């Protein structure tokens, strides 16, 4: 099993979920580190962080996860 950081988020509606996805997108661009983002069931988002280039997880994965949780 591949090591990764994954978290599910649930929102009150589609617009709130989409706004979160956009915030994560902007933050990811600033950090130069991009999670896999899955918007599903109209109000749920699953984020998955891994570092494909160097192995399963890097310090950047944990930094970005903490920044996302702070938003």
MMTF fields as JSON, N, C-alpha, C and O atoms, coordinates in Angstrom:
{
  "mmtfVersion": "1.0.0",
  "mmtfProducer": "UNKNOWN",
  "numBonds": 283,
  "numAtoms": 284,
  "numGroups": 71,
  "numChains": 1,
  "numModels": 1,
  "chainsPerModel": [1],
  "groupsPerChain": [71],
  "chainIdList": ["A"],
  "bondAtomList": [4, 2, 8, 6, 12, 10, 16, 14, 20, 18, 24, 22, 28, 26, 32, 30, 36, 34, 40, 38, 44, 42, 48, 46, 52, 50, 56, 54, 60, 58, 64, 62, 68, 66, 72, 70, 76, 74, 80, 78, 84, 82, 88, 86, 92, 90, 96, 94, 100, 98, 104, 102, 108, 106, 112, 110, 116, 114, 120, 118, 124, 122, 128, 126, 132, 130, 136, 134, 140, 138, 144, 142, 148, 146, 152, 150, 156, 154, 160, 158, 164, 162, 168, 166, 172, 170, 176, 174, 180, 178, 184, 182, 188, 186, 192, 190, 196, 194, 200, 198, 204, 202, 208, 206, 212, 210, 216, 214, 220, 218, 224, 222, 228, 226, 232, 230, 236, 234, 240, 238, 244, 242, 248, 246, 252, 250, 256, 254, 260, 258, 264, 262, 268, 266, 272, 270, 276, 274, 280, 278],
  "bondOrderList": [1, 1, 1, 1, 1, 1, 1, 1, 1, 1, 1, 1, 1, 1, 1, 1, 1, 1, 1, 1, 1, 1, 1, 1, 1, 1, 1, 1, 1, 1, 1, 1, 1, 1, 1, 1, 1, 1, 1, 1, 1, 1, 1, 1, 1, 1, 1, 1, 1, 1, 1, 1, 1, 1, 1, 1, 1, 1, 1, 1, 1, 1, 1, 1, 1, 1, 1, 1, 1, 1],
  "groupList": [{"groupName": "UNK", "atomNameList": ["N", "CA", "C", "O"], "elementList": ["N", "C", "C", "O"], "formalChargeList": [0, 0, 0, 0], "bondAtomList": [1, 0, 2, 1, 3, 2], "bondOrderList": [1, 1, 2], "singleLetterCode": "X", "chemCompType": "L-PEPTIDE LINKING"}],
  "groupTypeList": [0, 0, 0, 0, 0, 0, 0, 0, 0, 0, 0, 0, 0, 0, 0, 0, 0, 0, 0, 0, 0, 0, 0, 0, 0, 0, 0, 0, 0, 0, 0, 0, 0, 0, 0, 0, 0, 0, 0, 0, 0, 0, 0, 0, 0, 0, 0, 0, 0, 0, 0, 0, 0, 0, 0, 0, 0, 0, 0, 0, 0, 0, 0, 0, 0, 0, 0, 0, 0, 0, 0],
  "groupIdList": [1, 2, 3, 4, 5, 6, 7, 8, 9, 10, 11, 12, 13, 14, 15, 16, 17, 18, 19, 20, 21, 22, 23, 24, 25, 26, 27, 28, 29, 30, 31, 32, 33, 34, 35, 36, 37, 38, 39, 40, 41, 42, 43, 44, 45, 46, 47, 48, 49, 50, 51, 52, 53, 54, 55, 56, 57, 58, 59, 60, 61, 62, 63, 64, 65, 66, 67, 68, 69, 70, 71],
  "secStructList": [7, 7, 7, 7, 3, 3, 3, 3, 3, 3, 7, 1, 1, 2, 2, 2, 2, 2, 2, 2, 2, 2, 2, 2, 2, 2, 2, 2, 2, 2, 2, 6, 7, 7, 7, 3, 3, 3, 3, 3, 6, 6, 6, 3, 3, 3, 3, 3, 3, 7, 5, 6, 6, 6, 5, 1, 7, 7, 2, 2, 2, 2, 2, 2, 2, 2, 2, 2, 2, 2, 7],
  "xCoordList": [0.832, 0.0, 0.877, 1.826, 0.56, 1.339, 1.056, -0.097, 2.111, 1.947, 1.48, 1.968, 0.518, -0.042, -0.767, -1.044, -1.061, -1.923, -3.227, -3.229, -4.328, -5.636, -6.61, -6.578, -7.474, -8.479, -9.749, -9.708, -10.872, -12.182, -12.786, -12.665, -13.432, -14.109, -15.552, -15.827, -16.463, -17.874, -18.372, -18.09, -19.11, -19.581, -21.095, -21.746, -21.65, -23.111, -23.704, -24.858, -22.912, -23.434, -22.278, -21.105, -22.647, -21.666, -20.797, -19.583, -21.413, -20.647, -19.57, -18.458, -19.892, -18.901, -17.768, -16.599, -18.105, -17.087, -16.184, -14.965, -16.782, -16.007, -15.11, -13.975, -15.607, -14.786, -13.569, -12.469, -13.76, -12.65, -11.63, -10.426, -12.104, -11.216, -10.386, -9.185, -11.018, -10.295, -9.257, -8.16, -9.581, -8.606, -7.411, -6.26, -7.702, -6.621, -5.775, -4.552, -6.41, -5.681, -4.726, -3.579, -5.193, -4.339, -3.191, -2.046, -3.494, -2.457, -1.426, -0.226, -1.89, -0.991, -0.068, 1.108, -0.596, 0.242, 1.315, 2.469, 0.94, 1.915, 3.022, 4.186, 2.656, 3.614, 4.385, 5.425, 3.881, 4.525, 4.393, 5.244, 3.321, 3.097, 1.604, 0.8, 1.222, -0.175, -0.772, -0.256, -1.87, -2.547, -3.444, -3.771, -3.834, -4.925, -6.206, -6.387, -7.096, -8.335, -9.505, -9.588, -10.41, -11.59, -12.829, -13.087, -13.598, -14.878, -15.956, -16.115, -16.7, -17.667, -18.923, -18.927, -19.959, -21.245, -21.727, -22.366, -21.451, -21.842, -21.379, -21.339, -21.025, -20.597, -19.411, -19.14, -18.716, -17.583, -16.314, -16.336, -15.21, -13.901, -12.941, -12.891, -12.184, -11.109, -9.795, -9.63, -8.864, -7.52, -6.539, -6.625, -5.609, -4.575, -3.227, -3.033, -2.304, -0.955, 0.062, 0.062, 0.909, 2.079, 3.138, 2.837, 4.368, 5.431, 5.933, 6.748, 5.439, 5.735, 7.217, 7.748, 7.883, 9.25, 10.278, 11.262, 10.051, 11.097, 10.655, 11.453, 9.43, 8.942, 7.573, 6.924, 7.143, 5.755, 5.416, 4.44, 6.176, 5.865, 7.128, 8.223, 6.935, 8.046, 7.579, 6.395, 8.506, 8.168, 7.152, 6.292, 7.248, 6.314, 4.869, 3.954, 4.653, 3.301, 2.706, 1.546, 3.498, 3.022, 2.828, 1.886, 3.708, 3.582, 2.301, 1.528, 2.073, 0.871, -0.381, -1.374, -0.364, -1.52, -1.851, -3.023, -0.844, -1.073, -1.643, -2.537, -1.14, -1.651, -3.085, -3.882, -3.425, -4.799, -5.709, -6.786, -5.305, -6.121, -6.304, -7.315, -5.338, -5.425, -6.444, -6.863, -6.838, -7.795, -9.201, -10.148],
  "yCoordList": [-1.183, 0.0, 1.247, 1.35, 2.166, 3.39, 4.328, 4.52, 4.906, 5.848, 7.185, 7.663, 7.777, 9.042, 9.683, 9.035, 10.943, 11.647, 11.885, 12.473, 11.435, 11.638, 12.144, 11.716, 13.059, 13.583, 13.882, 14.381, 13.567, 13.849, 15.069, 15.238, 15.904, 17.09, 17.048, 16.609, 17.508, 17.574, 19.001, 19.616, 19.514, 20.886, 20.94, 19.949, 22.113, 22.229, 22.19, 21.797, 22.601, 22.578, 22.578, 22.638, 22.508, 22.449, 23.703, 23.61, 24.882, 26.126, 26.202, 26.657, 25.76, 25.759, 24.778, 25.085, 23.622, 22.629, 23.162, 22.993, 23.801, 24.345, 25.489, 25.608, 26.329, 27.42, 26.855, 27.395, 25.775, 25.121, 24.584, 24.755, 23.941, 23.413, 24.553, 24.398, 25.679, 26.819, 27.37, 27.734, 27.44, 27.884, 26.945, 27.381, 25.647, 24.659, 24.794, 24.674, 25.04, 25.224, 26.404, 26.297, 27.529, 28.719, 28.48, 28.831, 27.89, 27.585, 26.614, 26.774, 25.622, 24.635, 25.282, 24.929, 26.218, 26.936, 27.745, 27.761, 28.42, 29.198, 28.305, 28.703, 27.113, 26.181, 25.382, 24.798, 25.353, 24.549, 23.062, 22.27, 22.686, 21.288, 21.024, 21.74, 20.026, 19.872, 18.534, 17.474, 18.593, 17.353, 16.854, 17.598, 15.607, 15.113, 15.581, 15.392, 16.192, 16.748, 16.058, 16.008, 15.525, 14.848, 15.493, 15.329, 16.226, 16.795, 15.819, 15.559, 15.275, 14.228, 14.361, 15.037, 13.72, 13.724, 15.138, 15.339, 16.086, 17.492, 18.289, 19.516, 17.664, 18.438, 17.822, 18.19, 16.901, 16.242, 16.429, 16.413, 16.608, 16.755, 15.804, 15.748, 15.063, 14.226, 14.769, 14.929, 15.05, 15.498, 14.38, 13.747, 14.144, 13.138, 13.758, 14.317, 13.658, 14.19, 13.057, 12.178, 13.091, 12.225, 13.007, 14.024, 12.54, 13.148, 12.09, 11.238, 12.157, 11.131, 11.082, 10.007, 12.238, 12.313, 11.63, 11.077, 11.665, 11.151, 9.977, 9.429, 9.595, 8.5, 8.832, 9.77, 8.082, 8.214, 9.554, 10.183, 10.012, 11.256, 12.074, 11.54, 13.391, 14.291, 15.305, 15.368, 16.086, 17.141, 18.112, 18.632, 18.358, 19.26, 18.78, 19.599, 17.485, 16.948, 17.354, 17.76, 17.243, 17.572, 19.079, 19.515, 19.867, 21.326, 21.77, 22.551, 21.269, 21.662, 21.174, 21.899, 19.966, 19.463, 20.364, 20.642, 20.818, 21.712, 23.047, 23.595, 23.566, 24.844, 24.719, 25.634, 23.611, 23.382, 23.303, 23.9, 22.586, 22.456, 23.803, 24.02, 24.704, 26.019, 26.935, 27.94, 26.588, 27.431, 27.063, 27.659],
  "zCoordList": [0.0, 0.0, 0.0, 0.777, -0.855, -0.99, 0.18, 0.566, 0.739, 1.829, 1.278, 0.255, 1.985, 1.551, 2.727, 3.736, 2.577, 3.524, 2.783, 1.701, 3.351, 2.718, 3.769, 4.923, 3.356, 4.273, 3.492, 2.367, 4.112, 3.537, 4.227, 5.44, 3.437, 3.939, 3.446, 2.33, 4.292, 3.904, 4.125, 5.154, 3.152, 3.183, 3.097, 2.767, 3.398, 3.4, 2.002, 1.827, 0.987, -0.375, -1.383, -1.014, -2.656, -3.738, -3.781, -3.965, -3.611, -3.691, -2.621, -2.889, -1.411, -0.335, -0.645, -0.409, -1.162, -1.531, -2.637, -2.588, -3.624, -4.736, -4.28, -4.742, -3.382, -2.849, -2.115, -2.231, -1.363, -0.672, -1.674, -1.486, -2.727, -3.761, -4.364, -4.585, -4.624, -5.192, -4.224, -4.647, -2.918, -1.92, -1.879, -1.839, -1.887, -1.877, -3.138, -3.079, -4.267, -5.518, -5.468, -5.901, -4.942, -4.835, -3.858, -4.143, -2.721, -1.738, -2.312, -2.091, -3.037, -3.646, -4.672, -4.765, -5.434, -6.401, -5.689, -6.118, -4.599, -3.828, -3.272, -3.228, -2.855, -2.258, -3.305, -2.998, -4.538, -5.576, -5.309, -5.714, -4.625, -4.25, -4.382, -3.784, -5.14, -5.539, -5.113, -5.466, -4.347, -3.956, -5.077, -6.001, -4.99, -5.823, -5.153, -3.95, -5.93, -5.395, -6.076, -7.303, -5.256, -5.783, -5.167, -3.974, -5.978, -5.563, -6.001, -7.194, -5.036, -5.366, -4.513, -3.484, -4.95, -4.247, -3.928, -2.895, -4.748, -4.715, -3.504, -3.589, -2.38, -1.213, -0.466, 0.677, -1.099, -0.442, -1.267, -2.498, -0.548, -1.182, -0.495, 0.734, -1.274, -0.753, -1.296, -2.505, -0.393, -0.778, -0.458, 0.594, -1.372, -1.173, -1.497, -2.577, -0.563, -0.749, -0.784, 0.078, -1.77, -1.886, -2.642, -3.267, -2.588, -3.383, -4.348, -3.993, -5.56, -6.556, -6.936, -7.216, -6.946, -7.457, -6.556, -7.046, -5.227, -4.331, -3.475, -2.715, -3.587, -2.753, -2.209, -2.672, -1.246, -0.813, -0.177, -0.587, 0.799, 1.497, 1.72, 1.896, 1.705, 2.0, 3.036, 3.368, 3.536, 4.489, 3.882, 4.592, 2.571, 1.902, 2.004, 2.086, 1.999, 2.145, 3.496, 3.574, 4.542, 5.876, 6.046, 6.709, 5.454, 5.515, 4.821, 5.376, 3.6, 2.881, 3.586, 3.633, 4.136, 4.878, 6.062, 6.317, 6.779, 7.924, 7.464, 8.109, 6.367, 5.849, 5.38, 5.582, 4.76, 4.317, 5.536, 5.536, 6.561, 7.768, 8.47, 9.137, 8.325, 8.963, 8.276, 8.85, 7.055, 6.322, 6.688, 6.176]
}
